[in-house]
Amino acid sequence: MKNFSTLLLILLVPLTAYSAPQGKQLYQQNCAACHGDMGKGGVGVPLALASFLDSVSDRYLFTTIREGRPGRVMPSFQDMSDVQVEAIVRYIRSWSKNKAPVYPLQPIKGNSANGKKLYAQHCASCHGADAKGGSGTGVTFSRPRDLPIIAPSLANSGFLAAASDAMIKHTLINGREGTPMNSFSRQGMSDSQVNDIVAYIRSLQHTTTDQKTDKSEPAYIKYESSESMKSTLAALKNAAIGANFRIIREQLFEQGYVEKGKEDSKKIILYFCNFSMLNKALAIDPRVGLFLPCRVTLIEKDGKVSMITVNPSAMSKKFNNAELDKICAEMTGMYRDILEEAAL
């Protein structure tokens, strides 16, 4: 009888109780690397900030996860199911004791022309004259240490899709404690003036020019030389030095992976770096440390030497950072010039 009761209880419990996605686990897998294990921030904004959670709706969080911020660091998670995204939202919301605010979706009427003037006076110094956000990514290397975030881009399709007019107005009126965002109400701004700024920000929805990234970029750059390994390596060094790169070291590709003295001498890695460009890239996004400093792998086979290196433009596309894309495109051009010269 006891076994029958247990079986009956199992059958009566909805299957979703066992199959529902775990928000904490999904957050750890997809969000923690940028926003921190407990939402304290890092590459991404601090989600656990009380003034943030008390001012954003669950709809805002859901849409932000789904749409991301095109051209910025925040990617879109289009492959997640709605149930998975909702589970992450519930987990983020669990960091606050207060209920999620619910905002009406009706547009706020205001004078956008006047709002543009007010924006220039009160908002542009942080969010940029073009409303595309503060300089830098918000990453530790690129923001002042006393700032928890860099002002976000308001002229961004992801932000404008997620934020209702009422939520934007709430943020303007109340500010966001713990961030540089001050309360405009406490500064003496009238309700109609706030409405004008909201109207201007909403008008940016028709002028957003989010970067469309080309996902077809090849992952690596490859050139071939008909010269010997020794001649090709010497030519590669000369080409790198001529392009204002400094040679760091060369090593056998298999070094550390096989017994010393048994490495294949026909596989070599050359490390070199333009430190000025490296520092500039790191200031934009420290994740470029995954593929910088520069390195080229040389492989000799059948009388030819292949020179292979990672394509910075392809790597940058994975980071969803328009500012980084520009310098990585420049790096890709320099890599091609260096390898082409060495292959001549």
RODO-2510 file (C-alpha; in nm, 4 decimals, decimal comma):
residues 344
     n   res          X          Y          Z
     1     m     0,0000     0,0000     0,0000
     2     k     0,2846     0,2352     0,0857
     3     n     0,4527     0,1658    -0,2505
     4     f     0,1231     0,2290    -0,4302
     5     s     0,0843     0,5675    -0,2548
     6     t     0,4347     0,6684    -0,3531
     7     l     0,3689     0,5707    -0,7151
     8     l     0,0402     0,7630    -0,7147
     9     l     0,2162     1,0734    -0,5762
    10     i     0,4793     1,0545    -0,8506
    11     l     0,2119     1,0266    -1,1179
    12     l     0,0208     1,3237    -0,9779
    13     v     0,3239     1,5560    -0,9687
    14     p     0,3527     1,7483    -1,2979
    15     l     0,6432     1,6442    -1,5156
    16     t     0,7561     2,0077    -1,5286
    17     a     0,8564     1,9788    -1,1650
    18     y     1,1317     1,7439    -1,2796
    19     s     1,2126     1,8884    -1,6212
    20     a     1,1917     2,2632    -1,5538
    21     p     1,5234     2,4304    -1,6379
    22     q     1,7320     2,5484    -1,3451
    23     g     1,7794     2,9229    -1,3639
    24     k     2,0907     2,9198    -1,1472
    25     q     2,2607     2,6588    -1,3631
    26     l     2,1684     2,8393    -1,6847
    27     y     2,2922     3,1675    -1,5396
    28     q     2,6241     3,0096    -1,4400
    29     q     2,6662     2,8628    -1,7876
    30     n     2,5678     3,1676    -1,9905
    31     c     2,5884     3,4846    -1,7802
    32     a     2,8288     3,4512    -1,4853
    33     a     3,1463     3,4939    -1,6924
    34     c     3,0469     3,8556    -1,7638
    35     h     2,8071     3,9514    -1,4826
    36     g     2,9728     3,7610    -1,1962
    37     d     2,8618     3,4516    -1,0046
    38     m     2,6233     3,6522    -0,7878
    39     g     2,5541     3,9329    -1,0311
    40     k     2,8084     4,1746    -0,8865
    41     g     2,9323     4,2691    -1,2334
    42     g     3,2539     4,2422    -1,4307
    43     v     3,2616     4,2643    -1,8087
    44     g     2,8841     4,3061    -1,7801
    45     v     2,6816     4,5420    -1,5612
    46     p     2,6101     4,4477    -1,1951
    47     l     2,2686     4,2817    -1,2116
    48     a     2,2342     4,2377    -0,8357
    49     l     2,2426     4,6126    -0,7735
    50     a     1,9264     4,6908    -0,5752
    51     s     1,8535     5,0115    -0,7654
    52     f     1,8802     4,8179    -1,0921
    53     l     1,6533     4,5272    -0,9994
    54     d     1,3977     4,7603    -0,8398
    55     s     1,3741     4,9662    -1,1588
    56     v     1,3661     4,7057    -1,4383
    57     s     1,0768     4,4796    -1,5276
    58     d     1,0976     4,1089    -1,5961
    59     r     0,9989     4,1932    -1,9547
    60     y     1,3075     4,4142    -1,9787
    61     l     1,5335     4,1334    -1,8513
    62     f     1,3717     3,8753    -2,0799
    63     t     1,4011     4,0934    -2,3911
    64     t     1,7583     4,1926    -2,3074
    65     i     1,8635     3,8273    -2,2837
    66     r     1,6811     3,7455    -2,6041
    67     e     1,7907     4,0491    -2,8108
    68     g     2,1232     4,1412    -2,6491
    69     r     2,2831     4,4734    -2,7406
    70     p     2,3890     4,4652    -3,1081
    71     g     2,7409     4,6001    -3,1535
    72     r     2,8099     4,6056    -2,7800
    73     v     2,9441     4,3398    -2,5439
    74     m     2,6058     4,1819    -2,4570
    75     p     2,5254     3,9010    -2,7053
    76     s     2,1775     3,7819    -2,7977
    77     f     2,0648     3,4380    -2,6819
    78     q     1,8361     3,3431    -2,9682
    79     d     1,8889     2,9692    -2,9289
    80     m     1,7452     2,9529    -2,5760
    81     s     1,3821     2,8547    -2,5298
    82     d     1,1428     3,1009    -2,3666
    83     v     1,1239     2,8679    -2,0671
    84     q     1,5015     2,8804    -2,0243
    85     v     1,5151     3,2590    -2,0504
    86     e     1,2309     3,2895    -1,7998
    87     a     1,4216     3,0628    -1,5607
    88     i     1,7262     3,2929    -1,5784
    89     v     1,5036     3,5970    -1,5196
    90     r     1,3536     3,4316    -1,2091
    91     y     1,7006     3,3547    -1,0769
    92     i     1,8196     3,7131    -1,1297
    93     r     1,5012     3,8384    -0,9660
    94     s     1,5695     3,6183    -0,6616
    95     w     1,8495     3,8591    -0,5644
    96     s     1,5883     4,1184    -0,4700
    97     k     1,3337     4,1012    -0,1886
    98     n     1,1021     4,3318    -0,3799
    99     k     0,8559     4,2390    -0,6495
   100     a     0,9411     4,3158    -1,0089
   101     p     0,7981     4,6476    -1,1274
   102     v     0,5427     4,6285    -1,4077
   103     y     0,5313     4,9216    -1,6479
   104     p     0,2601     5,0180    -1,8951
   105     l     0,3702     4,9827    -2,2569
   106     q     0,1925     5,2922    -2,3868
   107     p     0,4257     5,5542    -2,5363
   108     i     0,4835     5,8734    -2,3402
   109     k     0,3990     6,1934    -2,5253
   110     g     0,6604     6,4659    -2,5225
   111     n     0,8450     6,7181    -2,7341
   112     s     1,1401     6,5243    -2,8775
   113     a     1,2994     6,8420    -3,0202
   114     n     1,3138     6,9949    -2,6738
   115     g     1,4156     6,6576    -2,5368
   116     k     1,7149     6,6560    -2,7686
   117     k     1,8304     6,9896    -2,6217
   118     l     1,7788     6,8641    -2,2660
   119     y     1,9633     6,5426    -2,3516
   120     a     2,2637     6,7431    -2,4747
   121     q     2,2669     6,9382    -2,1475
   122     h     2,2085     6,6563    -1,8994
   123     c     2,2825     6,3189    -2,0629
   124     a     2,5398     6,3503    -2,3408
   125     s     2,8396     6,3783    -2,1082
   126     c     2,7832     6,0148    -2,0002
   127     h     2,5820     5,8511    -2,2781
   128     g     2,7577     6,0305    -2,5636
   129     a     2,6418     6,3040    -2,7983
   130     d     2,5075     6,0369    -3,0342
   131     a     2,3553     5,8369    -2,7432
   132     k     2,5727     5,5383    -2,8314
   133     g     2,7090     5,5022    -2,4810
   134     g     3,0203     5,5869    -2,2873
   135     s     3,3649     5,5163    -2,4268
   136     g     3,4976     5,1708    -2,3450
   137     t     3,3177     4,8468    -2,2739
   138     g     3,2537     4,8713    -1,9041
   139     v     3,5271     4,6139    -1,8560
   140     t     3,7662     4,6610    -1,5626
   141     f     4,0582     4,7616    -1,7850
   142     s     3,8653     5,0293    -1,9719
   143     r     3,6550     5,2070    -1,7103
   144     p     3,7538     5,4249    -1,4145
   145     r     3,7804     5,2054    -1,1082
   146     d     3,5217     5,4073    -0,9173
   147     l     3,2517     5,3466    -1,1784
   148     p     3,0541     5,0192    -1,1572
   149     i     2,9389     5,0594    -1,5173
   150     i     3,0014     5,2606    -1,8302
   151     a     2,6911     5,4495    -1,9438
   152     p     2,4983     5,2210    -2,1826
   153     s     2,4028     5,2930    -2,5404
   154     l     2,0517     5,4369    -2,5620
   155     a     2,0480     5,4440    -2,9430
   156     n     2,0592     5,0656    -2,9494
   157     s     1,7851     4,8472    -3,0940
   158     g     1,8251     4,5926    -2,8126
   159     f     1,7826     4,8542    -2,5390
   160     l     1,4921     5,0290    -2,7105
   161     a     1,3131     4,6966    -2,7653
   162     a     1,3529     4,6032    -2,3990
   163     a     1,2881     4,9342    -2,2222
   164     s     0,9367     5,0799    -2,2173
   165     d     0,8876     5,4564    -2,2080
   166     a     0,7591     5,4268    -1,8528
   167     m     1,0717     5,2415    -1,7404
   168     i     1,2995     5,5009    -1,9009
   169     k     1,1019     5,7748    -1,7275
   170     h     1,1254     5,5971    -1,3922
   171     t     1,5032     5,5748    -1,4301
   172     l     1,5328     5,9433    -1,5220
   173     i     1,3184     6,0547    -1,2293
   174     n     1,4731     5,8279    -0,9657
   175     g     1,8254     5,7770    -1,0942
   176     r     2,0083     5,4596    -1,0057
   177     e     2,1847     5,4541    -0,6718
   178     g     2,5305     5,2984    -0,6878
   179     t     2,5876     5,4222    -1,0432
   180     p     2,6673     5,7633    -1,1969
   181     m     2,2979     5,7928    -1,2999
   182     n     2,1512     6,0768    -1,0925
   183     s     1,7883     6,1586    -1,0214
   184     f     1,6682     6,4299    -1,2582
   185     s     1,3735     6,4963    -1,0309
   186     r     1,6044     6,5868    -0,7432
   187     q     1,7886     6,8193    -0,9803
   188     g     1,4667     7,0149    -1,0313
   189     m     1,3601     6,8831    -1,3724
   190     s     0,9860     6,9003    -1,4324
   191     d     0,7678     6,6064    -1,5317
   192     s     0,7098     6,7525    -1,8784
   193     q     1,0847     6,7957    -1,9331
   194     v     1,1432     6,4323    -1,8385
   195     n     0,8709     6,3345    -2,0867
   196     d     1,0524     6,5344    -2,3546
   197     i     1,3775     6,3433    -2,2928
   198     v     1,1890     6,0123    -2,3039
   199     a     1,0325     6,1167    -2,6355
   200     y     1,3762     6,2000    -2,7748
   201     i     1,5276     5,8689    -2,6621
   202     r     1,2344     5,6814    -2,8165
   203     s     1,2832     5,8726    -3,1420
   204     l     1,6275     5,7127    -3,1681
   205     q     1,4529     5,3843    -3,2440
   206     h     1,4133     5,5068    -3,6017
   207     t     1,7788     5,6039    -3,6406
   208     t     1,9663     5,3146    -3,4798
   209     t     2,2453     5,1822    -3,6991
   210     d     2,3499     4,8727    -3,5106
   211     q     2,6426     4,7028    -3,6751
   212     k     2,5506     4,3933    -3,8739
   213     t     2,8381     4,1584    -3,8112
   214     d     2,9573     3,9302    -4,0875
   215     k     2,9663     3,5815    -3,9418
   216     s     3,1306     3,4433    -4,2600
   217     e     3,4794     3,5726    -4,1729
   218     p     3,7305     3,2845    -4,2045
   219     a     3,8631     3,1749    -3,8666
   220     y     4,2260     3,1857    -3,9771
   221     i     4,4596     3,3459    -4,2315
   222     k     4,6892     3,1236    -4,4345
   223     y     4,9694     3,1955    -4,6800
   224     e     5,2180     2,9578    -4,8424
   225     s     5,5864     3,0041    -4,9197
   226     s     5,7930     2,7972    -5,1587
   227     e     6,1080     2,8818    -4,9633
   228     s     6,2617     2,6651    -4,6902
   229     m     6,1522     2,6854    -4,3276
   230     k     6,4676     2,8797    -4,2388
   231     s     6,4214     3,1346    -4,5180
   232     t     6,0485     3,1738    -4,4568
   233     l     6,0989     3,2230    -4,0822
   234     a     6,3633     3,4893    -4,1488
   235     a     6,1366     3,6641    -4,4015
   236     l     5,8451     3,6554    -4,1560
   237     k     6,0557     3,8144    -3,8813
   238     n     6,1730     4,0885    -4,1162
   239     a     5,8183     4,1583    -4,2337
   240     a     5,6894     4,1777    -3,8744
   241     i     5,9709     4,4120    -3,7674
   242     g     5,9077     4,6265    -4,0734
   243     a     5,5443     4,6635    -3,9652
   244     n     5,6542     4,7916    -3,6198
   245     f     5,6086     4,4596    -3,4416
   246     r     5,8613     4,3311    -3,1919
   247     i     5,9722     3,9685    -3,2050
   248     i     5,8996     3,8003    -2,8722
   249     r     6,0195     3,4447    -2,9272
   250     e     6,0093     3,1402    -3,1510
   251     q     5,9434     2,7886    -3,0313
   252     l     5,8831     2,4437    -3,1658
   253     f     5,5111     2,3752    -3,1985
   254     e     5,5310     2,0502    -2,9994
   255     q     5,7397     2,1993    -2,7173
   256     g     5,6051     2,0769    -2,3858
   257     y     5,3820     1,8171    -2,5492
   258     v     5,6437     1,5587    -2,6407
   259     e     5,9711     1,4517    -2,4853
   260     k     6,2374     1,7214    -2,5168
   261     g     6,4521     1,6656    -2,8254
   262     k     6,1762     1,4760    -3,0092
   263     e     5,9807     1,7785    -3,1295
   264     d     5,9057     1,8073    -3,5017
   265     s     6,1437     2,0751    -3,6362
   266     k     5,9109     2,1353    -3,9310
   267     k     5,6476     2,2937    -3,7049
   268     i     5,7379     2,6285    -3,5443
   269     i     5,5461     2,9103    -3,3733
   270     l     5,6676     3,2698    -3,3988
   271     y     5,5389     3,5173    -3,1384
   272     f     5,5509     3,8908    -3,2088
   273     c     5,3670     4,1982    -3,0860
   274     n     5,2893     4,5632    -3,1504
   275     f     5,2558     4,6703    -2,7861
   276     s     5,0864     4,9997    -2,8649
   277     m     4,8111     4,8194    -3,0553
   278     l     4,7905     4,5476    -2,7914
   279     n     4,7360     4,8001    -2,5119
   280     k     4,4745     4,9800    -2,7188
   281     a     4,2877     4,6542    -2,7820
   282     l     4,3084     4,5470    -2,4170
   283     a     4,1658     4,8834    -2,3106
   284     i     3,8671     4,8217    -2,5355
   285     d     3,8132     4,4606    -2,4270
   286     p     4,0544     4,2446    -2,2199
   287     r     3,9165     3,9300    -2,3817
   288     v     4,1477     3,9915    -2,6784
   289     g     4,4082     3,8328    -2,4513
   290     l     4,2628     3,5046    -2,5781
   291     f     4,4310     3,5571    -2,9165
   292     l     4,6948     3,8251    -2,8554
   293     p     4,9962     3,8700    -2,8623
   294     c     5,0259     3,7736    -3,2283
   295     r     5,1551     3,4330    -3,3252
   296     v     5,2059     3,2567    -3,6553
   297     t     5,2425     2,8817    -3,6923
   298     l     5,4760     2,7643    -3,9690
   299     i     5,4410     2,4087    -4,1027
   300     e     5,6751     2,2651    -4,3649
   301     k     5,5337     1,9896    -4,5868
   302     d     5,6061     1,8656    -4,9382
   303     g     5,8570     2,1420    -5,0036
   304     k     5,6221     2,4243    -4,9032
   305     v     5,5860     2,6200    -4,5799
   306     s     5,2363     2,7181    -4,4664
   307     m     5,2025     3,0245    -4,2426
   308     i     4,8814     3,0161    -4,0394
   309     t     4,7466     3,2648    -3,7869
   310     v     4,4132     3,3423    -3,6232
   311     n     4,1954     3,6015    -3,7959
   312     p     4,1398     3,8842    -3,5404
   313     s     3,8276     4,0022    -3,7261
   314     a     3,6661     3,6597    -3,6926
   315     m     3,7526     3,6411    -3,3224
   316     s     3,6197     3,9913    -3,2584
   317     k     3,2799     3,9028    -3,4062
   318     k     3,2321     3,6587    -3,1181
   319     f     3,2617     3,9404    -2,8637
   320     n     2,9807     4,1606    -3,0011
   321     n     3,1835     4,4778    -2,9537
   322     a     3,1707     4,7253    -3,2428
   323     e     3,4593     4,9306    -3,1042
   324     l     3,6775     4,6198    -3,0893
   325     d     3,5753     4,5168    -3,4417
   326     k     3,7431     4,8276    -3,5833
   327     i     4,0868     4,7658    -3,4344
   328     c     4,0671     4,3919    -3,5078
   329     a     3,9908     4,4696    -3,8719
   330     e     4,3051     4,6823    -3,8711
   331     m     4,5008     4,3917    -3,7179
   332     t     4,3701     4,1533    -3,9838
   333     g     4,4949     4,3872    -4,2564
   334     m     4,8388     4,4067    -4,0937
   335     y     4,8543     4,0274    -4,0529
   336     r     4,7762     3,9795    -4,4206
   337     d     5,0387     4,2335    -4,5257
   338     i     5,3043     4,0673    -4,3070
   339     l     5,2292     3,7136    -4,4270
   340     e     5,2019     3,8212    -4,7896
   341     e     5,5397     3,9929    -4,7737
   342     a     5,6962     3,6883    -4,6074
   343     a     5,5482     3,4609    -4,8747
   344     l     5,7003     3,6551    -5,1681
***
